[in-house]
């Protein structure tokens, strides 16, 4: 799909995107709370934990980093792990390029500063259905960021809460949300094969390869299928 006009990115678009994303952001608050609790146990200072959440803003990668944190931090394994987890952001940003390229550079790169799984999925679905604005990407990203910070601070202040979200099945919320984004998108054989390739590869990597490699390998497998099997432009 090649859009002909630059997407809308007004304050009204961002405000609407903020409130659209707020329901799913409540679950992000829970994970932020769990991160605050887990980070306290590593011995990090409260200000360091807050700055990490504000600047990094990558929940899964932050949890993985805490698992490796200690008196001696293994720098190379830490870098490899966070790269494996967050490498998907490169592919996610690339899927938005047909629309982002029509924006001035400052607005283009500013729009992806708060890119995450949920606002990317919702925005891509909007764009593919001719809702040509980036409000959910920017406003929704800000909603996710603010609730993540609030959750982190709450975890630090409370010192107790939900140390293991998986006990309540809350860890499945984001996965189920992403699955709905797949199902409501355009359906054809190419997309089905792409998702199957990504899923099978991710499962195999999760089963037999080192932790967290399934994220980037699954994304690469799906991306390769999509790159080799291009959609025909409408005549």
KOLDREN-812444 format. One line per field, with one value per residue: residue in three letters; residue number from 0; x, y, z of N, C-alpha, C in turn. Coordinates in Angstrom, 1 decimal, padded with zeros to 4 digits, m for minus. Layout:
aa	(ALA|...)
i	(NUM|...)
nu	(X|...)
nv	(Y|...)
nw	(Z|...)
cau	(X|...)
cav	(Y|...)
caw	(Z|...)
cu	(X|...)
cv	(Y|...)
cw	(Z|...)
REM end
This chain:
aa	(UNK|UNK|UNK|UNK|UNK|UNK|UNK|UNK|UNK|UNK|UNK|UNK|UNK|UNK|UNK|UNK|UNK|UNK|UNK|UNK|UNK|UNK|UNK|UNK|UNK|UNK|UNK|UNK|UNK|UNK|UNK|UNK|UNK|UNK|UNK|UNK|UNK|UNK|UNK|UNK|UNK|UNK|UNK|UNK|UNK|UNK|UNK|UNK|UNK|UNK|UNK|UNK|UNK|UNK|UNK|UNK|UNK|UNK|UNK|UNK|UNK|UNK|UNK|UNK|UNK|UNK|UNK|UNK|UNK|UNK|UNK|UNK|UNK|UNK|UNK|UNK|UNK|UNK|UNK|UNK|UNK|UNK|UNK|UNK|UNK|UNK|UNK|UNK|UNK|UNK|UNK|UNK|UNK|UNK|UNK|UNK|UNK|UNK|UNK|UNK|UNK|UNK|UNK|UNK|UNK|UNK|UNK|UNK|UNK|UNK|UNK|UNK|UNK|UNK|UNK|UNK|UNK|UNK|UNK|UNK|UNK|UNK|UNK|UNK|UNK|UNK|UNK|UNK|UNK|UNK|UNK|UNK|UNK|UNK|UNK|UNK|UNK|UNK|UNK|UNK|UNK|UNK|UNK|UNK|UNK|UNK|UNK|UNK|UNK|UNK|UNK|UNK|UNK|UNK|UNK|UNK|UNK|UNK|UNK|UNK|UNK|UNK|UNK|UNK|UNK|UNK|UNK|UNK|UNK|UNK|UNK|UNK|UNK|UNK|UNK|UNK|UNK|UNK|UNK|UNK|UNK|UNK|UNK|UNK|UNK|UNK|UNK|UNK|UNK|UNK|UNK|UNK|UNK|UNK|UNK|UNK|UNK|UNK|UNK|UNK|UNK|UNK|UNK|UNK|UNK|UNK|UNK|UNK|UNK|UNK|UNK|UNK|UNK|UNK|UNK|UNK|UNK|UNK|UNK|UNK|UNK|UNK|UNK|UNK|UNK|UNK|UNK|UNK|UNK|UNK|UNK|UNK|UNK|UNK|UNK)
i	(0|1|2|3|4|5|6|7|8|9|10|11|12|13|14|15|16|17|18|19|20|21|22|23|24|25|26|27|28|29|30|31|32|33|34|35|36|37|38|39|40|41|42|43|44|45|46|47|48|49|50|51|52|53|54|55|56|57|58|59|60|61|62|63|64|65|66|67|68|69|70|71|72|73|74|75|76|77|78|79|80|81|82|83|84|85|86|87|88|89|90|91|92|93|94|95|96|97|98|99|100|101|102|103|104|105|106|107|108|109|110|111|112|113|114|115|116|117|118|119|120|121|122|123|124|125|126|127|128|129|130|131|132|133|134|135|136|137|138|139|140|141|142|143|144|145|146|147|148|149|150|151|152|153|154|155|156|157|158|159|160|161|162|163|164|165|166|167|168|169|170|171|172|173|174|175|176|177|178|179|180|181|182|183|184|185|186|187|188|189|190|191|192|193|194|195|196|197|198|199|200|201|202|203|204|205|206|207|208|209|210|211|212|213|214|215|216|217|218|219|220|221|222|223|224|225|226|227|228|229|230|231|232|233|234)
nu	(000.8|000.7|000.4|m001.0|m001.1|000.2|000.0|m002.4|m001.6|m002.4|m003.1|m005.6|m005.9|m003.9|m004.9|m007.3|m006.2|m004.8|m006.9|m008.1|m006.2|m006.0|m007.6|m006.2|m003.8|m004.1|m003.4|m000.7|000.1|000.0|002.2|004.2|004.2|005.0|007.6|008.8|008.7|010.4|012.8|013.6|014.6|017.0|018.8|019.1|019.0|016.1|015.8|017.3|015.9|013.5|014.4|015.4|013.0|011.7|013.4|014.2|011.9|010.8|009.4|009.7|012.4|013.5|012.8|014.3|016.9|017.1|017.2|019.7|021.2|023.6|026.3|028.4|027.9|027.1|028.1|028.1|026.3|024.0|023.7|023.2|020.9|019.0|019.0|018.0|015.4|014.4|014.9|012.8|011.6|012.8|011.7|009.0|008.9|009.6|007.4|005.7|006.8|005.9|004.0|005.2|007.3|006.3|006.2|007.7|011.2|011.6|009.1|008.6|010.5|010.0|007.5|007.8|009.0|007.8|007.1|005.6|004.5|001.6|000.5|001.6|000.4|m002.3|m002.2|m001.2|m003.2|m005.2|m004.2|m004.0|m006.7|m007.4|m007.7|m006.2|m004.2|m001.9|m002.5|m003.0|m000.6|001.2|m000.3|m001.4|001.0|002.0|000.1|000.6|003.2|003.0|001.4|003.1|005.2|003.8|003.1|005.6|006.5|004.5|005.1|007.5|006.9|004.9|006.1|005.1|002.6|001.8|003.8|004.1|002.7|001.8|000.5|m002.1|m002.8|m002.4|m000.3|m001.0|m002.6|m001.6|m000.7|m003.0|m004.3|m002.7|m003.1|m005.7|m005.4|m004.1|m006.1|m008.1|m007.0|m006.1|m007.0|m005.4|m003.8|m001.0|m000.5|m001.4|000.5|002.8|002.4|002.2|004.8|006.3|005.3|005.8|008.6|009.3|008.2|009.8|012.4|011.9|011.6|014.0|016.3|018.5|017.2|014.8|015.6|013.7|012.0|013.1|013.9|011.5|010.2|012.0|011.7|009.0|009.2|011.0|009.6|007.5|008.9|009.9|007.6|005.9|003.1|000.9|000.6|m002.4|m004.1)
nv	(m001.2|002.2|005.2|008.3|010.7|012.7|011.4|012.4|014.3|015.7|017.7|017.0|014.5|013.1|013.3|011.9|009.4|008.9|008.4|006.2|004.3|004.0|002.0|m000.5|000.3|000.1|m002.4|m002.3|m000.7|m002.6|m004.3|m002.4|m001.9|m004.4|m004.4|m002.3|m003.5|m005.7|m004.5|m003.2|m005.3|m005.8|m004.0|m001.5|002.0|004.1|006.3|005.6|003.4|004.7|006.5|004.6|003.3|005.5|006.3|004.0|002.5|m000.2|m002.8|m005.8|m006.1|m004.7|m006.3|m008.5|m007.5|m007.0|m009.6|m010.3|m008.6|m007.6|m007.7|m007.9|m007.1|m008.8|m007.7|m008.1|m010.4|m009.1|m007.0|m008.5|m009.9|m007.8|m006.7|m008.8|m008.9|m006.4|m006.0|m006.3|m003.9|m002.5|m003.8|m003.3|m000.5|m000.3|m001.2|000.9|002.8|003.5|005.5|007.2|008.3|010.4|012.5|015.4|015.2|015.7|015.4|012.8|011.1|011.8|010.8|008.1|007.8|006.9|004.3|001.1|m002.2|m002.3|000.2|000.4|m001.8|m001.2|001.3|000.5|m001.2|000.7|002.4|000.7|000.4|002.7|004.8|007.5|008.6|009.4|009.5|007.5|006.3|008.2|009.6|007.3|006.0|007.8|007.4|004.8|005.1|006.9|005.4|003.2|004.5|005.4|002.9|001.8|003.6|003.2|000.6|000.9|002.5|001.1|m001.4|m003.9|m006.1|m007.2|m009.5|m011.5|m011.4|m013.4|m015.3|m014.5|m014.6|m012.2|m011.8|m012.7|m010.8|m008.8|m010.4|m011.6|m009.3|m008.5|m010.7|m010.3|m008.0|m009.2|m010.8|m009.0|m007.7|m007.4|m010.3|m012.8|m015.3|m014.8|m013.3|m015.1|m017.2|m015.9|m015.2|m017.8|m018.8|m017.1|m017.7|m020.5|m020.5|m018.9|m020.4|m022.7|m021.6|m020.7|m023.1|m024.5|m022.9|m020.3|m018.2|m015.6|m015.3|m016.1|m014.0|m012.2|m013.9|m015.1|m012.8|m012.1|m014.3|m014.1|m011.6|m012.1|m013.8|m012.1|m010.2|m011.6|m012.5|m010.5|m008.2|m007.7|m004.6|m002.7|m002.6)
nw	(000.0|m001.0|000.3|m000.7|000.5|003.2|006.5|009.0|011.9|014.3|017.3|018.2|017.1|018.5|021.1|020.9|020.3|022.7|024.6|023.4|023.8|026.5|028.0|027.5|028.6|031.3|032.0|031.5|033.5|035.7|035.1|035.2|037.9|038.9|037.8|039.3|041.9|041.4|040.7|043.0|044.5|043.3|044.3|043.1|043.1|043.9|042.2|040.1|039.1|038.3|036.3|034.5|033.6|032.5|030.4|028.9|028.5|027.8|028.6|028.6|028.0|030.1|032.3|031.6|031.7|034.5|035.4|034.8|036.3|038.8|041.2|039.5|036.3|033.4|030.6|027.7|027.3|028.3|026.5|024.2|024.8|025.2|022.7|021.2|022.1|021.6|018.9|017.2|017.0|014.9|012.6|013.1|012.9|010.2|008.9|009.1|007.5|004.8|005.3|007.2|005.8|004.4|006.1|007.5|008.5|011.3|012.6|011.7|013.0|015.6|015.9|016.2|018.6|020.9|020.3|020.6|021.1|021.3|020.5|018.0|016.7|016.7|015.3|012.8|011.9|011.6|009.6|007.4|006.9|005.8|007.6|007.9|009.9|012.6|015.2|017.2|017.4|018.5|020.6|021.8|022.4|024.3|026.3|027.1|028.0|030.2|032.0|032.4|033.7|036.0|037.1|037.7|039.6|041.6|042.3|043.5|045.7|047.1|047.7|047.8|046.3|043.2|042.7|040.8|037.9|036.1|037.7|037.8|035.2|033.8|032.2|029.8|028.6|026.8|024.8|023.8|022.9|020.8|019.1|018.4|016.8|014.6|013.6|012.8|010.7|007.2|005.3|003.7|001.6|001.6|003.9|005.8|005.5|006.2|008.9|010.0|009.4|011.0|013.6|013.9|013.7|015.9|018.0|017.8|018.3|020.9|022.2|021.8|021.6|023.1|025.8|024.9|022.2|020.5|020.0|018.2|016.1|015.2|014.3|012.2|010.5|009.7|008.5|006.4|004.7|004.0|002.6|000.4|m000.8|m002.3|m002.3|m005.0|m006.7|m007.0|m010.1)
cau	(000.0|001.4|m000.4|m000.8|m001.1|000.8|m001.0|m002.8|m000.9|m002.8|m003.3|m006.9|m005.6|m003.2|m005.7|m008.2|m005.4|m004.5|m008.0|m008.3|m005.2|m006.0|m008.0|m005.1|m002.7|m004.3|m002.6|000.7|000.4|000.3|003.5|005.1|004.2|005.8|009.0|009.2|009.0|011.6|014.0|014.0|015.3|018.4|019.6|019.2|018.4|014.8|015.9|017.8|014.8|012.6|015.1|015.4|011.7|011.4|014.3|014.3|010.5|010.8|009.2|010.3|013.8|013.9|012.8|015.4|018.1|017.1|017.6|021.2|021.8|024.2|027.5|029.2|027.0|027.7|027.7|027.8|025.0|023.0|023.4|022.6|019.5|018.1|018.9|017.1|014.1|013.9|015.2|011.5|011.2|013.3|010.7|007.7|009.1|009.7|006.0|005.0|007.6|005.2|003.2|006.1|008.2|005.6|006.2|009.1|012.0|011.4|007.8|008.7|011.2|009.3|006.3|008.1|009.8|007.1|006.7|005.6|003.7|000.2|000.1|002.0|m000.6|m003.5|m002.0|m001.0|m004.5|m006.0|m003.6|m004.4|m008.1|m007.6|m007.8|m004.9|m003.6|m000.9|m002.8|m002.9|000.8|001.8|m001.1|m001.5|002.3|002.1|m000.7|001.4|004.4|002.6|000.9|004.3|005.9|003.0|003.2|006.9|006.6|003.7|005.8|008.6|006.3|004.1|006.9|004.3|001.5|001.6|005.1|004.1|001.5|001.4|m000.4|m003.5|m003.0|m002.3|000.7|m001.6|m003.5|m001.0|m000.6|m004.4|m004.6|m001.9|m003.8|m006.9|m004.9|m003.8|m007.3|m008.9|m006.3|m006.5|m006.8|m005.1|m002.8|000.3|m000.5|m001.5|001.8|003.8|002.2|002.5|006.2|006.8|004.9|006.5|010.0|009.3|008.0|011.0|013.4|011.6|011.8|015.4|017.4|018.6|016.0|014.6|015.9|012.5|011.3|013.7|013.9|010.1|010.0|012.8|011.1|007.9|009.7|011.6|008.5|006.8|009.8|010.1|006.3|005.3|001.7|000.8|000.0|m003.7|m004.0)
cav	(000.0|003.4|006.3|009.4|012.0|012.5|011.1|013.5|014.2|016.9|017.5|016.3|013.1|012.5|013.2|010.7|008.2|008.7|007.8|004.9|003.3|004.0|000.7|m001.5|000.8|m000.3|m003.6|m001.9|m000.3|m003.7|m004.7|m001.4|m002.2|m005.6|m004.0|m001.6|m004.4|m006.6|m003.7|m002.9|m006.4|m005.8|m003.0|m000.3|003.2|004.4|007.3|004.8|002.6|005.6|006.9|003.5|003.2|006.7|006.5|002.8|002.2|m001.4|m003.7|m007.1|m005.9|m004.3|m007.5|m009.4|m006.9|m007.2|m011.0|m010.4|m007.6|m008.1|m007.0|m007.9|m007.1|m009.4|m006.6|m008.7|m011.1|m008.1|m006.3|m009.5|m010.2|m006.7|m006.6|m009.9|m008.6|m005.1|m005.9|m006.3|m002.5|m002.2|m004.3|m002.6|000.8|m000.4|m001.4|002.2|003.7|004.2|006.7|008.1|008.9|011.6|013.5|016.0|014.3|015.9|014.8|011.4|010.4|012.1|010.0|006.7|007.9|006.1|003.1|m000.1|m003.3|m002.1|001.4|000.0|m002.7|m000.4|002.3|m000.1|m001.6|001.9|002.9|m000.3|000.5|004.0|005.8|008.0|009.5|008.8|009.9|006.4|006.0|009.2|009.8|006.0|005.8|008.6|006.8|003.6|005.6|007.4|004.3|002.5|005.2|005.3|001.6|001.7|004.4|002.6|m000.6|001.4|003.1|000.1|m002.4|m005.2|m005.9|m008.3|m009.8|m012.4|m011.2|m014.6|m016.0|m014.1|m014.6|m010.9|m011.8|m013.1|m009.8|m008.2|m011.4|m011.7|m008.1|m008.6|m011.7|m009.7|m007.2|m010.0|m011.3|m008.0|m007.2|m008.0|m011.7|m013.5|m016.4|m014.3|m012.9|m016.4|m017.9|m015.0|m015.4|m019.2|m018.9|m016.4|m018.4|m021.7|m020.2|m018.4|m021.5|m023.6|m020.9|m020.7|m024.4|m025.1|m021.9|m019.5|m017.3|m014.3|m015.3|m016.4|m012.8|m011.6|m014.9|m015.1|m011.6|m012.1|m015.3|m013.5|m010.5|m012.6|m014.3|m011.0|m009.5|m012.4|m012.7|m009.1|m008.1|m007.0|m003.3|m002.7|m002.1)
caw	(000.0|m001.1|000.6|m001.5|001.3|004.5|007.5|009.9|013.2|015.0|018.7|018.4|016.7|019.6|022.3|020.7|020.4|024.1|025.3|022.8|024.3|027.9|028.5|027.5|029.4|032.7|032.2|031.5|034.9|036.5|034.8|035.7|039.3|039.1|037.6|040.4|042.9|041.1|040.6|044.3|045.0|042.8|045.0|042.4|043.8|043.3|041.1|038.9|038.5|037.6|035.1|033.5|033.0|031.7|029.2|028.2|028.1|027.1|029.7|028.6|028.0|031.4|033.1|031.2|032.3|035.9|035.7|034.7|037.1|040.0|041.5|038.2|035.2|032.2|029.6|026.4|027.4|028.5|025.2|023.2|025.2|024.9|021.2|020.7|022.5|021.0|017.5|016.5|016.7|013.5|011.7|013.3|012.3|008.7|008.4|009.1|006.6|003.7|005.8|007.9|004.9|003.9|007.1|007.7|009.4|012.8|013.0|011.4|014.1|016.9|016.0|016.7|019.9|021.9|019.6|021.3|020.4|021.3|019.7|016.6|016.1|016.4|014.2|011.5|011.4|011.2|008.3|006.4|006.7|005.3|008.6|007.7|010.9|013.5|016.5|018.1|017.6|019.3|021.8|022.5|023.0|025.5|027.4|027.6|028.7|031.5|032.9|032.7|034.8|037.2|037.7|038.3|040.9|042.5|042.8|044.4|046.9|047.9|048.2|047.7|045.3|042.4|042.3|039.7|037.2|035.5|038.6|037.5|033.8|033.3|031.2|028.5|028.0|025.7|023.7|023.2|022.2|019.6|018.3|017.8|015.7|013.5|013.0|012.2|009.6|005.9|005.3|002.4|001.8|001.9|005.3|006.6|005.5|006.9|010.4|010.4|009.4|012.2|014.8|014.0|014.0|017.3|018.9|017.8|019.0|022.3|022.7|021.7|021.6|024.3|026.1|024.2|020.8|019.7|019.6|016.9|015.0|014.7|013.5|011.0|009.6|009.1|007.6|005.1|003.9|003.5|001.7|m000.8|m001.4|m002.3|m002.8|m006.3|m006.6|m007.7|m011.4)
cu	(000.9|000.5|000.0|m000.6|m000.5|m000.3|m001.2|m002.1|m001.2|m002.9|m004.6|m006.7|m004.9|m004.0|m006.7|m007.4|m005.0|m005.6|m008.4|m007.4|m005.3|m006.5|m006.9|m004.0|m002.9|m003.5|m001.1|001.1|000.7|001.7|004.6|005.3|005.1|007.3|009.5|009.6|010.3|012.8|014.5|014.9|016.8|019.3|019.8|018.5|017.0|014.9|016.4|016.7|013.8|013.1|015.1|014.1|011.3|012.2|014.2|012.9|010.4|010.6|009.8|011.8|014.3|013.9|014.0|016.7|018.2|017.5|019.1|021.9|022.4|025.4|028.4|028.1|027.6|027.2|027.3|026.5|023.8|022.6|022.8|021.2|018.6|018.0|018.0|015.7|013.6|014.2|013.9|011.1|011.7|012.2|009.4|007.8|009.0|008.3|005.3|005.7|006.8|004.4|004.2|007.0|007.6|005.6|007.6|009.9|011.8|010.2|007.9|009.4|010.6|008.1|006.6|008.9|009.1|006.5|006.7|004.6|002.2|m000.2|000.5|000.9|m001.9|m003.4|m001.9|m002.4|m005.3|m005.5|m004.0|m005.9|m008.4|m008.0|m006.4|m004.4|m002.8|m001.2|m002.7|m001.5|001.5|001.0|m001.2|m000.2|002.5|001.3|000.0|002.6|004.1|002.2|002.1|005.1|005.1|003.1|004.5|007.0|005.7|004.4|006.9|008.0|005.6|005.0|006.3|003.2|001.3|003.0|005.2|002.8|000.9|000.4|m001.8|m003.8|m002.9|m001.3|000.2|m002.4|m002.9|m000.9|m002.0|m004.8|m003.9|m002.6|m005.0|m006.5|m004.6|m005.1|m008.2|m008.2|m006.7|m006.1|m006.6|m004.1|m001.5|000.4|m000.5|m000.2|002.8|003.6|002.5|004.0|006.8|006.5|005.6|008.0|010.2|009.2|009.3|012.2|013.2|011.9|013.2|016.5|017.4|017.4|016.0|014.9|014.7|011.8|011.8|013.7|012.5|009.8|010.7|012.2|009.9|008.2|010.3|010.6|007.8|007.6|009.9|008.7|005.6|003.9|001.8|000.1|m001.3|m003.5|m004.9)
cv	(001.2|004.6|007.5|010.7|011.7|012.3|012.3|013.3|015.5|016.6|016.7|014.8|012.4|012.3|012.1|009.4|007.8|008.0|006.5|003.9|003.2|002.7|m000.3|m001.0|000.4|m001.5|m003.3|m001.4|m001.4|m004.2|m003.7|m001.6|m003.4|m005.3|m003.3|m002.5|m005.2|m005.8|m003.3|m004.0|m006.5|m004.9|m001.7|000.8|003.5|005.3|006.6|004.0|003.5|006.1|005.8|003.3|004.3|006.7|005.2|002.5|000.9|m002.5|m005.0|m007.0|m005.5|m005.4|m008.4|m008.8|m007.1|m008.6|m011.1|m009.4|m008.2|m007.3|m006.9|m008.1|m007.7|m008.6|m007.2|m009.5|m010.1|m007.4|m007.3|m009.8|m009.0|m006.4|m007.6|m009.5|m007.4|m005.0|m005.9|m004.9|m002.0|m002.6|m003.6|m001.2|000.8|m000.6|m000.1|003.2|004.3|005.4|007.7|008.9|010.2|012.7|014.2|015.2|014.5|015.2|013.3|010.7|010.7|011.2|008.6|006.7|007.0|004.8|001.9|m001.0|m002.8|m000.9|001.1|m000.8|m002.0|000.6|001.6|m000.6|m000.4|002.4|002.0|m000.2|002.0|005.1|006.5|009.1|008.7|009.1|008.8|006.1|007.0|009.4|008.5|005.7|006.5|008.0|005.6|004.0|006.1|006.4|003.4|003.2|005.2|004.0|001.4|002.4|003.7|001.3|m000.2|001.8|002.0|m001.0|m003.8|m004.9|m007.2|m008.7|m010.8|m012.3|m012.5|m015.5|m015.7|m014.1|m013.3|m010.8|m012.1|m011.9|m009.2|m009.2|m011.6|m010.5|m008.1|m009.6|m011.1|m008.7|m008.0|m010.4|m010.3|m007.4|m007.8|m009.5|m012.2|m014.6|m015.9|m014.0|m014.2|m017.1|m017.2|m015.2|m016.8|m019.4|m018.2|m017.2|m019.7|m021.5|m019.7|m019.5|m022.4|m022.9|m020.9|m022.0|m024.9|m024.2|m021.1|m018.6|m016.0|m014.3|m015.6|m015.1|m012.3|m012.6|m015.1|m014.0|m011.6|m013.1|m014.7|m012.4|m011.0|m013.1|m013.2|m010.2|m010.3|m012.6|m011.3|m009.1|m007.3|m005.6|m003.4|m002.1|m000.9)
cw	(000.0|m000.9|m000.3|m000.7|002.6|005.5|008.4|011.3|013.9|016.5|019.0|018.1|017.9|020.8|022.1|020.8|021.9|024.8|024.7|023.5|025.8|028.5|028.6|028.4|030.8|033.0|032.2|032.9|035.8|036.3|035.3|037.2|039.7|038.8|038.8|041.6|042.7|041.1|042.0|044.9|044.4|043.5|044.3|043.2|043.1|042.1|039.9|038.3|037.7|036.3|034.0|032.8|032.1|030.4|028.3|027.6|027.3|028.2|029.7|028.6|029.4|032.4|032.9|031.8|033.8|036.3|035.6|035.6|038.4|040.3|040.3|037.1|033.9|031.0|028.2|026.4|027.6|027.2|024.2|023.5|024.9|023.4|020.7|021.0|021.7|019.5|016.7|016.2|015.4|012.5|011.8|012.7|010.8|008.2|008.3|008.1|005.5|004.1|006.4|006.9|004.3|004.9|007.1|008.7|010.9|013.3|012.7|012.6|015.4|017.0|016.5|018.0|021.0|021.3|020.5|020.6|020.3|020.4|018.2|016.0|015.7|015.3|012.8|011.0|010.9|009.8|007.2|006.0|006.3|006.3|008.8|008.7|011.9|014.9|017.6|018.4|018.6|020.7|022.5|023.1|024.3|026.7|027.9|028.4|030.1|032.4|033.3|033.8|036.1|037.9|038.4|039.6|042.0|043.1|043.8|045.8|047.8|048.5|048.2|046.7|044.5|041.9|041.1|038.9|036.5|036.3|038.2|036.0|033.1|032.2|029.8|027.8|026.8|024.5|023.0|022.5|020.9|018.6|017.6|016.7|014.5|012.8|012.3|011.0|008.3|005.9|003.9|002.7|002.2|003.4|006.2|006.7|006.3|008.4|010.8|010.4|010.7|013.5|015.0|014.3|015.4|018.3|019.0|018.5|020.5|023.0|022.8|021.7|022.9|024.5|025.3|022.7|019.9|019.3|018.3|015.8|014.4|013.8|012.2|010.0|008.9|008.1|006.3|004.2|003.2|002.4|000.3|m001.5|m001.3|m002.8|m004.1|m006.1|m007.5|m009.1|m011.6)
REM end
